[in-house]
Amino acid sequence: MEETPAASMRAGAARSRSEPLLARFHQVRNFTNALSHGLAPEDCVVQSMPDVSPTKWHLAHTTWFFETFVLKKWVAGFRPVNPQYAFLFNSYYNAAGDMHRRDLRGLISRPTVDETQAYRCAIDEEIESLIGSADENLLSEIEPLLILGIHHEQQHQELLVTDIKHVLAQNPLHPVFRARPPDALADGWASGPCQFIEFDEAIIDIGHDGNGFAYDNESPRHRALVLPFSLASRPVTNGEYIAFIEDNGYARPEFWLSLGWMTMNEQRWPAPLYWMKRDGEWWNYTLSGFRPVDPNEPVTHISYVEADAFANWSGARLPTEFEWERAVANIDIDGNFAETEAFHPLPSLPRSARASLPAGESGGRRVDVAMQPSPTGRGGHRPRVAWESGREAVREAPGQGNLQQMFGDVWEWTRSSYSPYPGYRAAPGALGEYNGKFMCNQYVFRGGSCATSRTHIRRTYRNFFQPEKRWKFTGIRLARDPQW
C-alpha cells in the first residue's frame, strides 16, 4: 500500500526528532564506555569505601535506568535481559523495587565486566529500535524520560571518574588513569592575585526558566533578594590552602564548625584528600599519577567543613547559592570539563592571556585583596584590602575576565543548605525520588568540575553533598559582606 503524503510527512517529522535524539543517546553512552577504556577487569570491581561504587556497577546501573524507566514502559511484552539485574543495579529508587546493599557492591563478581558490556549493548539496541520506530506522539512521551536518562548517565560519568580515582589512590603503585594532556597548562603558570568583584543589592530570578532540560530541584523559578556582596575572582589555590595548613589551620578549633572539628579529628585529616608529605613537600595523587602539588592549581577534594574553616581563617565566607547564580547570570559556560580529559583542575589564566576572551557581563566592581589569617576566629577579622593606587575601586567595564573559572575545574561549595525552592513538590513515583528525598543535611555546590560534561552543566544546576564528604572535585571560592 502506497504511503500517503500526510503519512510521509509525519514519518519525516518523527525522523527529524528521533535521529538527533538517538545520536545524543549514543554519544553519551559511548563516552561512558570510553571512560572505562583502559581499565582492567580487576579495576572495575573494586569498592574502596561504601560511598564509592565499582566501575562495573556504574556501567550496569545506567543501563538498568533505561531498561526500567523507558523500555519496560513503552515496549509491549518487554523481557528483561536478566530479571535479577533489577535487584543488583537499582540504586535508591524504593518505588522501583528492592535493591542490593550499597556498601556491598564490591562483592558482586557476577555479572562479569564482559557480561555487563553485553548488557549495555543489548539495551542500546532495544532503545535504538524503540526510538527508530516511534511516531511523533510516542516520541513526545518517551523523549523527556530518555533525556533524563542521558543526563543521569552523565552524572554517573562523573561518579565513575571520582570513584575510580579513589580506588586507584589506594594502590601504592599510583596507577595512571589518563596521561596528562599535552595541551594542559604547563607547570609554573602563576595564578593572578585574588580580586573581589562587588555586586549591589538586587532582586533576581532564581532557578530554571523552563527552556531546555533541568532537574526538578532547579524549579520553581522564583524571585529572591540578594544583598550586597563581593565574590572572589577565582577559586582558592593550593598555595593559598598550604598557607592555611602551615598556620596550623587543622589544629585550631576556632575556625571549625563542630561537625568539622569532630570529623577532622576522628579521621585525622592533615590536608586535602590525596595529599601526602614527601621529603618535606606536599605531593598529591592525580588521575595522571602522583606528582608535587602545584601551588597555582585550584585546591580540590575539600569538604564543606574544610572550605568553611578556610574561609573563616581568611576572614571571608562562602557564597550563598543565590549569590553564585547571580554572579554567573551572563557568563558563558566554558572551562575545563570532562571532555578535555585532564581530569584535574588547571591554573587560572593570567590577565594578559585572558584579554582576548569574549565579552560578558559580570556586573561587578573589582577590588584587590591579600588573603590574611583571622586571629579572632570565625568572622572576627577583616582582611587587609589593597586598593589600587590607594583609591577606592572604580567600576570596570563589565567583562568576562573579571570572574574566572566559574564553570569547570572544581565544584564550588556554597553556604546554602540543600532545600526545596518555594512551591517545590516532588513528582509521584520512583522518579520523584531522584532529588527531593535528599533535601536534608546536605550543602549545595555549583559550577561543575573537570569531571563534569560540558553539555550537562547549567547556570542553575544544583549539586549537593554531605558536609564531610570530599572525594568529589570540590573547591572553594570566597565571598565577603560589604562591611569591610
TORTIKOL-40403 format. One line per 2 residues: their letters; for each residue x, y, z of C-alpha. Coordinates in steps of 0.1 Angstrom, whole numbers. Example, Ala and Ser with C-alpha at 12.3 -4.5 7.8 and 13.67 -1.06 7.14 Angstrom:
AS> 123:-45:78 ~ 137:-11:71
***
This chain:
ME> 0:0:0 ~ 14:33:-11
ET> 22:58:17 ~ 0:89:16
PA> 17:124:16 ~ 4:131:51
AS> 18:98:64 ~ 51:105:47
MR> 52:140:63 ~ 45:125:97
AG> 72:99:93 ~ 97:126:82
AA> 88:147:112 ~ 93:117:135
RS> 127:110:120 ~ 138:146:123
RS> 132:143:161 ~ 144:107:166
EP> 177:109:147 ~ 193:137:168
LL> 179:122:199 ~ 195:88:191
AR> 227:105:182 ~ 228:122:215
FH> 220:90:233 ~ 248:71:216
QV> 273:99:221 ~ 267:98:258
RN> 267:60:261 ~ 299:58:240
FT> 316:84:262 ~ 309:63:293
NA> 325:33:275 ~ 355:55:266
LS> 359:65:302 ~ 362:28:312
HG> 386:20:283 ~ 420:11:295
LA> 408:-2:329 ~ 414:-38:336
PE> 386:-60:349 ~ 403:-60:383
DC> 400:-22:384 ~ 363:-23:376
VV> 351:-44:405 ~ 369:-27:435
QS> 349:-8:460 ~ 373:13:481
MP> 348:27:506 ~ 310:25:510
DV> 305:58:491 ~ 324:45:461
SP> 307:23:435 ~ 328:0:413
TK> 331:10:376 ~ 312:-21:366
WH> 283:-11:388 ~ 281:23:371
LA> 281:7:337 ~ 252:-16:347
HT> 232:9:367 ~ 230:35:340
TW> 218:7:317 ~ 192:-5:342
FF> 178:30:343 ~ 170:30:306
ET> 157:-6:308 ~ 134:2:338
FV> 121:37:330 ~ 120:36:292
LK> 119:0:278 ~ 96:-16:304
KW> 71:12:300 ~ 69:15:262
VA> 80:-19:247 ~ 50:-43:247
GF> 59:-76:262 ~ 94:-65:271
RP> 116:-92:286 ~ 145:-80:308
VN> 180:-92:299 ~ 182:-107:334
PQ> 154:-101:359 ~ 178:-103:388
YA> 197:-72:375 ~ 168:-51:388
FL> 179:-60:424 ~ 216:-57:417
FN> 216:-24:399 ~ 188:-4:414
SY> 204:24:435 ~ 179:41:457
YN> 145:40:439 ~ 124:23:465
AA> 93:26:443 ~ 111:6:416
GD> 117:-24:439 ~ 142:-39:464
MH> 179:-33:459 ~ 213:-47:469
RR> 232:-30:497 ~ 252:-1:486
DL> 282:-10:507 ~ 284:-45:493
RG> 285:-36:456 ~ 322:-45:455
LI> 313:-81:463 ~ 293:-86:431
SR> 317:-106:409 ~ 289:-116:385
PT> 278:-105:360 ~ 314:-101:348
VD> 327:-70:331 ~ 322:-86:297
ET> 286:-96:306 ~ 279:-61:318
QA> 291:-47:285 ~ 269:-72:267
YR> 240:-59:288 ~ 248:-24:277
CA> 248:-34:241 ~ 215:-53:243
ID> 197:-23:259 ~ 212:2:235
EE> 198:-19:206 ~ 164:-20:222
IE> 165:18:226 ~ 175:22:190
SL> 146:0:179 ~ 121:18:201
IG> 131:53:191 ~ 136:45:155
SA> 101:31:151 ~ 82:56:173
DE> 58:81:157 ~ 56:117:168
NL> 31:111:195 ~ 50:83:211
LS> 83:103:208 ~ 66:131:227
EI> 60:107:256 ~ 94:90:255
EP> 117:119:249 ~ 115:135:284
LL> 124:102:300 ~ 152:94:275
IL> 167:129:280 ~ 165:124:318
GI> 183:91:314 ~ 210:108:293
HH> 217:134:320 ~ 215:107:346
EQ> 243:88:327 ~ 263:120:326
QH> 261:123:364 ~ 274:87:366
QE> 302:95:342 ~ 315:120:368
LL> 309:95:396 ~ 328:69:376
VT> 358:92:374 ~ 358:103:410
DI> 352:67:422 ~ 380:52:401
KH> 403:79:414 ~ 395:68:450
VL> 401:32:440 ~ 434:38:423
AQ> 446:61:450 ~ 446:32:474
NP> 473:15:453 ~ 509:23:464
LH> 519:20:427 ~ 499:52:420
PV> 484:39:387 ~ 477:64:358
FR> 441:66:346 ~ 448:91:318
AR> 481:106:308 ~ 483:143:313
PP> 471:160:281 ~ 499:177:262
DA> 479:208:258 ~ 473:212:296
LA> 487:244:310 ~ 524:239:319
DG> 536:240:355 ~ 549:273:365
WA> 520:295:353 ~ 513:317:383
SG> 477:325:392 ~ 470:362:393
PC> 462:380:426 ~ 428:372:442
QF> 404:401:435 ~ 369:406:448
IE> 341:417:425 ~ 314:438:442
FD> 277:433:435 ~ 250:456:445
EA> 217:446:462 ~ 192:432:437
II> 160:412:434 ~ 167:385:409
DI> 151:355:393 ~ 165:322:407
GH> 160:288:391 ~ 155:273:357
DG> 134:292:332 ~ 119:261:316
NG> 138:264:283 ~ 155:230:278
FA> 163:203:303 ~ 167:208:340
YD> 163:187:371 ~ 132:193:393
NE> 153:207:421 ~ 161:238:399
SP> 125:248:400 ~ 101:266:405
RH> 117:297:392 ~ 112:324:418
RA> 124:358:429 ~ 150:363:457
LV> 165:393:473 ~ 203:392:472
LP> 220:417:495 ~ 253:434:485
FS> 283:411:484 ~ 316:406:467
LA> 329:374:451 ~ 365:363:446
SR> 377:365:410 ~ 390:329:411
PV> 390:298:432 ~ 413:293:462
TN> 446:278:450 ~ 467:250:465
GE> 493:276:475 ~ 468:296:495
YI> 455:265:511 ~ 490:254:521
AF> 493:288:540 ~ 462:277:560
IE> 478:243:567 ~ 511:259:577
DN> 493:283:600 ~ 481:252:619
GY> 446:256:604 ~ 439:219:611
AR> 448:223:648 ~ 428:255:656
PE> 392:248:666 ~ 382:285:664
FW> 379:282:626 ~ 359:250:625
LS> 322:240:628 ~ 316:215:655
LG> 309:187:629 ~ 340:196:610
WM> 363:196:641 ~ 349:163:652
TM> 352:147:618 ~ 386:161:610
NE> 400:147:643 ~ 382:114:641
QR> 395:108:605 ~ 429:125:612
WP> 428:148:582 ~ 461:167:579
AP> 454:182:544 ~ 430:177:514
LY> 422:142:503 ~ 450:126:482
WM> 477:149:497 ~ 509:134:512
KR> 541:148:525 ~ 573:135:508
DG> 607:149:518 ~ 590:179:534
EW> 570:188:503 ~ 533:182:495
WN> 525:157:468 ~ 491:146:456
YT> 477:117:437 ~ 460:127:404
LS> 445:106:377 ~ 476:113:357
GF> 498:99:385 ~ 515:110:417
RP> 532:144:415 ~ 540:175:435
VD> 512:198:444 ~ 511:227:420
PN> 505:259:441 ~ 487:276:412
EP> 460:250:407 ~ 427:254:424
VT> 426:233:456 ~ 403:204:453
HI> 389:174:472 ~ 379:197:500
SY> 349:190:522 ~ 324:217:531
VE> 337:219:567 ~ 372:224:554
AD> 360:251:530 ~ 342:268:558
AF> 372:266:581 ~ 395:281:554
AN> 370:309:547 ~ 369:317:584
WS> 407:317:586 ~ 410:340:557
GA> 384:364:572 ~ 358:358:545
RL> 329:333:540 ~ 315:310:514
PT> 289:325:490 ~ 253:316:490
EF> 240:297:460 ~ 218:327:451
EW> 249:350:451 ~ 267:325:429
ER> 238:322:405 ~ 235:360:403
AV> 273:363:395 ~ 271:338:366
AN> 239:351:350 ~ 256:364:319
ID> 288:345:319 ~ 295:319:291
ID> 296:283:302 ~ 332:275:293
GN> 360:258:311 ~ 380:227:319
FA> 354:199:317 ~ 354:161:313
ET> 357:164:275 ~ 393:178:279
EA> 402:145:297 ~ 426:164:320
FH> 405:152:350 ~ 423:176:372
PL> 418:214:378 ~ 441:237:359
PS> 456:270:370 ~ 437:302:361
LP> 450:321:331 ~ 469:353:338
RS> 451:385:329 ~ 473:390:298
AR> 462:357:285 ~ 425:365:292
AS> 425:397:273 ~ 410:381:242
LP> 382:363:260 ~ 347:373:246
AG> 329:400:265 ~ 305:390:292
ES> 285:409:318 ~ 297:402:353
GG> 282:435:365 ~ 308:440:392
RR> 335:463:405 ~ 370:449:412
VD> 389:451:445 ~ 423:435:450
VA> 428:417:483 ~ 456:399:501
MQ> 444:369:520 ~ 452:371:557
PS> 446:347:586 ~ 419:357:610
PT> 434:359:646 ~ 400:362:662
GR> 384:331:646 ~ 350:328:629
GG> 342:360:610 ~ 361:382:635
HR> 387:396:613 ~ 387:420:583
PR> 415:412:559 ~ 438:438:545
VA> 423:453:513 ~ 448:466:488
WE> 430:494:470 ~ 446:501:436
SG> 467:534:438 ~ 454:540:473
RE> 420:550:459 ~ 385:534:461
AV> 379:508:434 ~ 362:521:403
RE> 336:503:383 ~ 353:485:354
AP> 338:479:320 ~ 319:446:326
GQ> 339:418:312 ~ 340:380:315
GN> 377:383:326 ~ 366:396:360
LQ> 354:362:372 ~ 375:332:362
QM> 368:295:363 ~ 332:298:374
FG> 325:267:354 ~ 345:235:353
DV> 377:227:372 ~ 361:224:407
WE> 326:224:421 ~ 324:254:444
WT> 309:249:478 ~ 282:274:489
RS> 270:281:524 ~ 234:272:513
SY> 217:241:527 ~ 202:219:501
SP> 165:226:505 ~ 135:229:482
YP> 127:261:463 ~ 93:278:472
GY> 65:257:458 ~ 86:227:450
RA> 68:193:450 ~ 85:160:441
AP> 68:141:413 ~ 49:109:422
GA> 65:75:416 ~ 101:63:415
LG> 115:92:395 ~ 101:116:422
EY> 129:101:444 ~ 156:115:421
NG> 163:147:442 ~ 136:156:466
KF> 142:130:493 ~ 178:141:497
MC> 169:177:508 ~ 182:173:543
NQ> 217:176:559 ~ 235:185:527
YV> 250:216:512 ~ 249:229:476
FR> 279:233:454 ~ 278:249:419
GG> 296:252:386 ~ 307:217:376
SC> 342:203:376 ~ 369:188:355
AT> 349:155:356 ~ 316:171:346
SR> 305:171:309 ~ 301:205:293
TH> 268:195:279 ~ 255:185:313
IR> 261:217:333 ~ 238:248:336
RT> 239:281:355 ~ 210:269:376
YR> 224:234:383 ~ 223:225:420
NF> 246:197:431 ~ 247:187:467
FQ> 266:165:492 ~ 270:159:529
PE> 294:185:545 ~ 321:159:555
KR> 324:143:520 ~ 355:152:500
WK> 362:127:472 ~ 344:148:446
FT> 363:175:427 ~ 351:202:452
GI> 369:235:459 ~ 365:270:473
RL> 355:304:461 ~ 353:331:488
AR> 327:358:493 ~ 325:388:516
DP> 299:411:530 ~ 302:448:523
QW> 311:460:558 ~ 349:455:555
***
